[in-house]
Amino acid sequence: MASRKLIARPPITASTFSRLDPNRFNKIHLYENLSSINSNTIQNNWKYELTILDRDISPSQSNNNSSILPCAVFLVPAGRESEYVFRTKNGLRNVAESANCVRLIAVSFNRNQIYINQEFVQQELERSVQLIAQRAEFWKRSADDGSNFQIPFLAVDGIGKRNVIAEGDTTTTGAFVVEEVKDPNAENDENCFVRRLYFLNNPNVIQSESFVIKDGIMEKFQKQRLAFDYHKHLSSGMIGLGFCDRKSDNSVGTQTNALVIGVGGGGLINFLNQVLPKTKIFALELDGNVVQIARAHFGFDDSVETIEVVLGDGLNICSTLEADISCPEGKISFPASSFDSIAIDVDSKDTSCGMSCPPISFVDISYLKQLKRLLSGNGVLAINVSARDPAMLTLVKKNVFEVFASVFVSANTSYEEDEDTKSDDLNVVIFAKKTEDYNLPSDTGEIEKMINLFCDMNDVDENSLKTQLEECLVGIKEIKKEDMESSVTEEEVTKKTKAVKKNSKKKGSSKKKRGNKK
């Protein structure tokens, strides 16, 4: 079959790829026809996404290694294109190193397109990759005249297999799809899968993820295994700063209450319910459709006594039983001081402010005061913060300091891993406590002792979980107002706050907009 001429956007020009560029991280989309490019539908209509990356290798450095390839194509397995290793610059750099090539062309497949097999894909891509490869003119060694130049196509699982479990629509976030792929970390077990939820207005972001083992028609979800790094840090901080922090050893296992704002696929709530069996978890979610997805496809079981779903707006909560507090009609009321921990895991419907989690209203001082009233005296607040703009992270810290006596921050959960792309959000978890007299254990021995006590009291014997808790707790640091390091001034933070509020008024209620969950 002759190579098909696909339409590239942006167009592939020789001058763009004639030279080696160690900073290169280009993306090109290939379409079958012009009508698909001009379509205004919510779906992405491209057939292939090409990500081109150059390694910093000069011919003189490589003359002693004749096995180095000038250029190679790597086929990202369908359904795995959102994984860190295939999405980020650092991840693909590792792929290029494994392939031992100078220029890597990573090919991703669109969930809305049909692909016959790997041979057909290679035939369709041949013309485009030849243009990008430029017969290795960008990288000629003294012993290489380019006459034998060929472009290898590499793959770990052919073109992969994307299994669609469910598709539908939600009230607040629009169209969604639930997909499943083989668990890449369970190579020797054919029954292990990774199940993922995507909202199609942001189709490259994994909204929720769970691990499932299949035996025929039976499905068993691995509820003690968290998929997202920020969930690991968030839950570890809740446990270390909250549930482990008791006045006596005997109180560690007593009945407590936790509030989680934002259900998603239910993975965080499933995990907390497993490791905190004596804790009553209230799960607050705006969209009932999201809860249904979690129940049907992610093993979320709120029929147990220790999980209670409350449908409503997380911003619409109110503490009661205090003389100076009135709870307006329509508010979701909880008794004051009723929660030993509160977790905010909510996406923003407006990411133009530079923060995708949480919405700016969730870190407003008046709202934080409500949360403080809902916390017990020894309680802990945990907020997942994903901010592309450093000024927004500074704003969150500033507002939390205005309300709470002690503030902590987790280790970075994404940005440091791929800091040179500058495209990923700075993802951290901010923790806050009402009291000033808490000293976070800094000695690993003390932390290990605390975790062992917690696990013994809650019948947790998973060694990998203990290791996870210890690693995350070691990364949590207390921060002070005077020690806050930021590249922005107080004036810039104030300007950003005003701009965000003005923009929010223009766009209207967040309930009517569609967004994505980080």
N, C-alpha and C positions, 0 to 999 in steps of 0.2 A: 504494500500500500504506500502511496506517495505521502510525504510529510504534508500535513494540513497547515494552512496559513492561518494562525490564530491572530487576533488583534490585541496588541499590547498597549496597556495604559499604565504609566506613561510609555511612549514609544521607545523602542530599544534602538539606540544610536551607537555607532562605532566609537565615537569620541568619548562617550561616557565610560566605556569599559576598556579603553585602550591602555590604561595605566593601572598599576597596582596601587590600591589605596587601603592601607591598614585600618582606616576609620570607616570603611565602607559597610553599610548595612541597608542596602537598597531593597525596596519592595516593588514588584511589578505584577500586575494582574493581567491574565490572558483571557480573552473573551472569544466566543465562537462567531458572534455577529454584532453589528452596530446596535441593533435594537436592544440587546441585553445590556449594553453600556448605557443607553439612554433611558432605561427603565427607571421609574420612580418608586417601584415597589419596595417594601421594607426588606425583602430578601436581597442578599448579595448575589449577583448574577454572573460573577466571574467563574471560570472553570478551573483555572490554576492560579495559585499565588506563589510567585517566585521570590525568595529572599536570598540576596546575593551578599556574601561576606568574603573579604580578603584577609588572609593572614599576613603577619609582618615577617616575611621570609624573603631574603634577597638571593639572587642566583649564586653569588660568591659564598654565601653561608651554606648553600645546599649542594655544592659540587661534589661533596663527599657522600651524598645520599642520593643515588640515582633512582631510588624507588619513589621519590616525591612526585606526586601528580600535579601538573599545572592547574587542572580544573576537574571537578567531579560534581555529579548531580546526586543528591540524596533525596529519596522519596520518603516523606514523612508519613507514617502509617495513618490511614484515615481514622479519624476519631481521636487522635492523640496530638493534633496540631496546637492545642491550647496548653500543653504541658510545658513546664519551664525549659526543659532541655531543647525543645523544638521551637520555642517562641521567642526566646531572648538572645541577645548577642553573645553573652557568655556561654549559654547553653549550646548554641550552634557553633561557637568557636571550638568547643570540646568535640563536637561531631566532626568538624573539619580536621582537627588534630588526629582523631581516630581514623579518619579516611586518608590521612597523610597527603592532603591536597593544599594548594595555595589559594585557590578560589573555590568556594563552595556555593552551589546553587541548590537551595533547599526548596522542595516542591510540596505544597500543601493542597489538599483536595477539598472542594466545596461540598457540603452536606446535601446541597440541592441538585447536584449533578450526578450523572451515571457514568461509571468508568468500567470498560469491559474487562481489561486485564493489564498487567504491567507492560507487556509488549505493545499493546495499543497506545498506552500512555507515552511510552518512549518515542513512538512514531509521531505522535501529535506534538511532542515537545522538541523534536530534533532541530527544527529550524530556529526556534527561539534560543535554545541553549548554545547553538553554534555561534549565533550573533554575540551572545554574552561572553562566550569563551574566547573569541577573537583569535583563534588558533594559537593561543598562549603568547601572543605578541607582547603582553604585559609582563611576561616572565620567561625570558630565554636564557638558558644556560649556555656556556661556551661549547658544550658538546651536543647541544640540541638545536637542530635547524628547523624543527617543527614538522618535518616531512612525515613522521610517524605519529603525529598527534591524534589521540582519540579521547573521547569523553566517556568515562565509565558511569553507568547508572548504578547506584548503590541503594540497598534497602535492607531492613531488618525483618520485615514481614510482608514482602511484596508491596502491594498498595494498601494493605491492611483491610480491616473489615469493620465498618461502622454499623452497629445494630441499633435501630431506633425502637425504643421500648414504648414511648407514648408521645403524642403531640396534642397541643390544645391551646387554650387561651386563658389568661387570668384577668381579673378585674382591674388591677392597678399597673401591671407590668406588661400586658399584652401577650403575644404568642410565645410559646415555649416548646422545647423538645427535650425529652429524656433519652439519652444515648448510653450505650454500654460497650466497653472494649475489654479485651483480656487484660488482667492485671500484669503489667510489665515486671513487677517485683516478685511474681510467683510463676517463674518460667517453667517449673516442673509440675505445676498443678493446672490442669486444663479446666478445672472447675471454678477458678478464682477470677472474678471480674471487678472492674471499676465502673460504677454507674454515676452519670453526671447529668446535671440539670443546666440547661442553657436558656436564657431569654433571648429571643431572636432580634431584639433591637440592639443587642450587643453580643453577637453570636460567637465571638472568640474568647469570651470570658466565662470560665467555669463558675456557675453560681453556687452550686452545691455538689458534693461528691461523697459517695459511700462505697465501701468495699463489701462485696457479696460473694458467698460461696453457694454454688448451685449443685443440687443432687436431684436430677430429673426435673420435676416441676417444683420441687421444694427449694426455697431460698432462705439462707441464713446470713443476716447482716452482721458484720464484725463491728459491733457498737463501741468497743474499747479502742478502736483504731481511728484516729482523726486524720483527715486528708489534708487540711490546710494548716500551714505553719502558724498562722495567727490564732487559730482555734487552740492549738497546743499551748501557745503563750498565754492566751486569755484564760483558759481553764486552769493552767498551772498557777497563774497569779491569783485567781479566785480561791483556789485551794490553799496556796501558801500564805496569802495575806489575810484570808478570811476564815476558812473552815479549819485550818490548822492552828489558828491563833486563838486559843482559848485559855481561860484562867487556870484550868487544871487539866491533867491528862484525861480524866474520865469524861470530860465534856466534849471531846473531839467527835465522838460518835453519836451525840444526841440529835434529836429531831431539830432541823433548821428549815428555813424557807429561802428560796432563791427566785429571782425574777429575771427572765431572759426576754428582752425586747427584740423581736425578729426571729421567726422560726426557720425560714428557708427550707432546706431539705430535712431539717430536724437532726442533723449530725451532731451538733454541739449539745443539744438537749439529750439525745440518746446517750452520749458519752457521760455527761454529768449524772444522768440517772443510773448509769452502770457503776460509776466510782463513788457516788454519793447516795447510796441506797436509802439512807435515813432522811434525805432532804426532799421536801415538797417543792417541786419546780412549777412555777407559773409561767406559761409561755404566751406572750402577748404578740399577736400578729394582726396586721391590718387587713390582709386579703385571705378570705376563707378558702379560695381556690389553691393558694400556696399550701395551706394545711392539708388539703385533700391530696395534692401531689406528694407531699411528704408521707402521708399515710399509705398511699397506694403503691409508691415506687421506691421509698427510701427507708422502709422499716420503722417509721415513726409510729409509736403505739401510745396514744394518750388515754387508753382505756384503763391503764394502771392507776392506782390511787395516788402515786407520787408525781404524776404529771397532770396539770390542768391547763387547757387551752383557753385563753381569753381573747375574743375577737374584738379588735378596736384599734384606734390610732394610739401609738406609743406616746405621742405628745399629749394625749388627752387624759393623763393620769392625775390623781389627786390623793394626798394623804388626808386621813380623817382622825377623829378622836383627839384633836388638839383644839383648845378653846379659841385660839386666834386663827384657826384655819377653817374656811368654809369651802365646801365642795359643790360647785355649781351643778345643776341638773345636766345629765348627759355625760358627765365625767366618769372615768373608770376609777372607782374609789378603792383604796387599800388602807388598812389601819396604819397609822404612823408607827415607825420603828418595827415594821413587821418582816423585813427582809434582811438576812445576813449577807446577801450579795445581790447585786444587780448588774447584769451584763447587757450592753447595748451593741447589737450586731445588725445594724440597719444600713442600707444603701441610700445614696442620695439620688433624688430624681433630677437634680440640676448639678451637673459636674463642672459647669462653667466657672464656678468659684474657685476651682483648684483643689477641691476635696471631694472624693467619691464616697467616703464613709466617715462619719455619719452625715445626715443633713445638718446644715448649720443650726437649725432650731434645736437640735438635740444637745448642743453645747452652749445654748443660751443660759445666762446666769440665772434667770428666773426659773428655767426648767431644772437646772442642776440643784437649785434649792429645794424643789419638790422631791427630787431623788434623795437628797440628803435627809429629808424628813422621813422618807420611807425606810431608810437604812437603820438597822439596830446600832447601838452604841459602838459595837466592835465591827460593824459591817464594812464591806468593800465594794466600791463601784469600779467596773471595768468597761472601758470604751474602746472599741476597735476604730482606729483612726487611719485612714488611707488618704494621704494628702500629696498631691503633685506640687503644690505651692508651699514652700517652707513657711510662709507667712501664716498660712492656715493652721499648721501644726502649732506654731507659736501662739496663735489665737486660742486654740483649744487649751493649751497649758495655762495660759493667762486666765481664762475663765474658770477653769477647775480650781486654780489657786485662790480665786476670789471667794470660793464657797467652802473648800475642804482644807483641813489642817495639814494633811500629809498627802503628797503626790509622788507616784512612782511611774516609771516607764519601762517597758519590756525591751529586750534586744530587738533591733530591726528585724522584721520578718520577711522582707523581700528586697528592699532597695540595695543593701550592702552586697547581696548576692549578685546583683547585676547593675552596679552603680554607674557603669560607663554608658549604658543605653540612654539614661536620662528620660526614658519613656515610662518606666514603671513608677507606681506611687511609692512614696515613703510610707511603709506600713508598720505601725507600732501599736501597742496597746497601752493606754493610759489607765492607771489605777489610782484610786483615791480613798482615803479613810477620814473619818470624822475626828479621830484622836491624833495627838502629836506624840504620844508616848510609845509608839510602836517602833521597834528596832528590827529591821529585816536581817535575818541571819546571813552573814557574809562568809562564814566558814563552811566549807563543803561538808565537813563532818556534822555540823549542827543541822544543816539542811537535810542531809541523809537521815539523821536521827528523827527529824520532824516528819519526813515523808514515810519512814518505816512505821512510825506511830500512827500516822493517818491511815496507811494501808491496812495495818493490823486491826484498827477499830472499825474499818469499813469492809473487811474481808476481801481486800484487793491483793492478789498475789502475783500479778503479771510483772515480771522483771523489766520488760521493755517499757512498761508504763512508769515504773519507778525511775528508770533512767531518763525518760522524757521529762518527768516532773522536775528532776534534779537539774537537768541541762537548762530548762527554761527558767527555773527559779534563780539559778546562778546569774542569769542575764538581766534580772530585774534590778534596777537601781533607783534609789530615792533621788528626787531632784528638788532643788531649792530655787526660789525666785531669783536670788542673786547669782545663782550658778547657771541659769538658763543660757545656753549658747545659741545664738541665732544670727543669721546674716541680715535680718531686717530690724528696723527700728520700731519703737513704740508708735511713732507717727504713721509708719507704713501699715502696721497692724490695724490701727484705727481706721485708716482709709479703706483697707480691705473689708473690714466689718461693715462700713457704710455702703460700700459698693455691692456687697453680697445682699444686704437687706433691700437695697433699691432694686436690684435685679430680681429678687424674689417677688417683690410687689408687682413688677411688670408681668411676670410669668404666671402669677396666680397660684392657686392652691396646689400643693404637691400631690394631693389625692387624684387630681385630674391628669397628671403627667405620667409618662412612662419612663422608667429608669432601669438600672441594673444593680445587682448586688455583687459586692466584691467578694 
